[in-house]
Amino acid sequence: MPAVESPLPLLAVTLSAFAAMAILRLDRQPNLREATTLVAALATLAVVAALLPGAAAGRPLQTTLLVLLPGVPLQFRADAFGVVFAAVAATIWLVTSVYSIGYMRALEEHAQTRYYASFALAVSSALGVALAANLLTLYLCYEILTFATYPLVLHKESEAAILGGRKYLAYTLGAGVLLLAAMVGIYWLTGTLDLRAGGLAGLRGQPRWLLQALFWAAIAGFGVKAALLPLHGWLPTAMIAPTPVSALLHAVAVVKSGVFGIVRIVVFVFGAALLRDLGAATWLAYLAAATILFGSLIALSQDNLKRRLAFSTISQLSYIVLGAALLSASGLLGAVLHLVSHALLKITLFFCAGAIYVTTGRDRVSQLAGIGRQMPLTMGAFAVGALGLAGVPPLNGFTSKWYLCLGSFEAAQPWLAAVLVASGLLNVAYLWPIVYTAFFDAPDGDEQHGEARLPLLLPLVLTALASLVLGIWPDTGPHLWSLARSIAAGER
């Protein structure tokens, strides 16, 4: 896939980093600080949109900076898979910035300048992960992402927040060591860290035990942020952060970087042919299936709404891992589509949870009886997110799960389709009762509050509508369907 040198990939990555520096200088000017955030988000989205035509045409734009190792430059390349993730990150930064303004001002949160700066730097790191042309560039951005999101996790500075932040660092930095070890081994064997469709030819014919060790070290390195069993423990603890941060963690920046990295390892480093010979992808599929069911079952027992959504994320992320591990065209297509579907659906649910908390002070499922009568748009959007995650048509979650099921049959693993169906039923079991009690049960008290403020309400309505539009017309706007099909056809 020939690439064209251009400054645009670097600009897409660095715009939000420059915005973070500007935001830090505007601590005493909140209006200008937030305007800077919105302008930077809009500009970043425009630059990412400019990367789409080249990716769709098979001539991605790339920026090459300096050589870090012989044959391994610091390089950003906007291939189809990277652009899909970058578009998700840039879009969600924009809607979350609007939401954050309403949320942080309504609660009069402290350290708002630090919050907005860290948020911008986290998005820059996520875009670096998305557009990295090789494993070393990806690794550097992946580690920067850890430190950028750490202040967001401990934003409240309570004892629970500090403990949650320490746990987050312990998990993610430990994972970084494993990933670095895997990279050293891959470079030693092949002399390159490029990300190539079909995998690196230099890995073929190497000792089986060594390839297995390198593969699982890399999977563990990305698997922490992807919340694979048993590496998921940090994620529910991180729910102590403000709701917009939870949305960032769960919808794009952190967890999506983890599953994105796993897909890169499976498809662009080892490749389907080598993994079939090793049998490693089959065990990865088993691990993903176990995580899917575990997250869904634990979510059933959570009364705290954000924790219920956190365990839902643990389950849903492994849909993407499973799609890659199937080593089939339909499975990879489903994985790419679900990366986008889950981002929109889950951020809708977190936006709803935050709007409810800001408006009513309630954060538990058991407190939501009758709330849909006073907040119909919020709970209507919640219903869209719940149905989409369950895979109900015509929402976008149905399309991605349909192809994941097809991929299971293509891989001669039909029982994995049964796991997906069971998970869909469990999604209904832990999310739909919230919708039912909100609209049909009598409220517990006489409190009157109405809908959330417009900056909170508008983003959640837009993301819910986007989930519906992409479910009915998946090739609208950024041509997601065409990009996903090209990835599945050319990079399996």
HELIX and SHEET records of a PDB file:
HELIX    1   1 LEU A    8  LEU A   24  1                                  17    
HELIX    2   2 PRO A   30  ALA A   56  1                                  27    
HELIX    3   3 ALA A   80  ALA A  106  1                                  27    
HELIX    4   4 GLN A  112  LEU A  131  1                                  20    
HELIX    5   5 LEU A  135  VAL A  153  1                                  19    
HELIX    6   6 GLU A  159  THR A  190  1                                  32    
HELIX    7   7 ALA A  201  LEU A  203  5                                   3    
HELIX    8   8 ARG A  208  GLY A  223  1                                  16    
HELIX    9   9 TRP A  234  THR A  237  1                                   4    
HELIX   10  10 ALA A  238  ILE A  240  5                                   3    
HELIX   11  11 THR A  243  ALA A  251  1                                   9    
HELIX   12  12 VAL A  255  VAL A  263  1                                   9    
HELIX   13  13 ARG A  264  PHE A  270  3                                   7    
HELIX   14  14 ALA A  272  LEU A  278  1                                   7    
HELIX   15  15 ALA A  280  ALA A  299  1                                  20    
HELIX   16  16 LEU A  305  ALA A  325  1                                  21    
HELIX   17  17 ALA A  329  THR A  360  1                                  32    
HELIX   18  18 VAL A  365  GLN A  367  5                                   3    
HELIX   19  19 ILE A  371  GLN A  374  1                                   4    
HELIX   20  20 PRO A  376  ALA A  390  1                                  15    
HELIX   21  21 ASN A  396  GLU A  410  1                                  15    
HELIX   22  22 PRO A  414  PHE A  440  1                                  27    
HELIX   23  23 LEU A  454  ILE A  472  1                                  19    
HELIX   24  24 LEU A  480  GLY A  490  1                                  11    
SHEET    1   A 3 VAL A   4  GLU A   5  0                                        
SHEET    2   A 3 LEU A  61  LEU A  69  1                                        
SHEET    3   A 3 VAL A  72  ARG A  77 -1                                        
END                                                                             
